[in-house]
Amino acid sequence: MVSVPVSKTDDGGSIPSTPANKEITMGLKTYVKDSYNELVHKTTWPSWQELQSSAVVVLVATFIIALIVLVMDFSFSLIMRDGIYHLLR
């Protein structure tokens, strides 16, 4: 009879400790280590000045798009109220 190593769970059950489980765990550890290494050593983060200027660009673009949507909404509202609905009365 072949014995399989078993790991105990919190609720008292058991899970067979297979090579696949160990490979998944090692793969996850490698992924976390590689991700940390890339974020700390290989990533070029923007300076505070670059970050502020990018935030201003996003803010201005958002404001412009909001104004465009407001004008479109107001225009379509007028067209529907004074044009289409007026014809259907």
ABEGO torsion letter per residue (X at the ends): XBBBBBBBBAAGBBBBBBAAAAAAAAAAAAAAAAAAAAAAAABBBBBAAAAAAAAAAAAAAAAAAAAAAAAAAAAAAAAAAAAAAAAAX
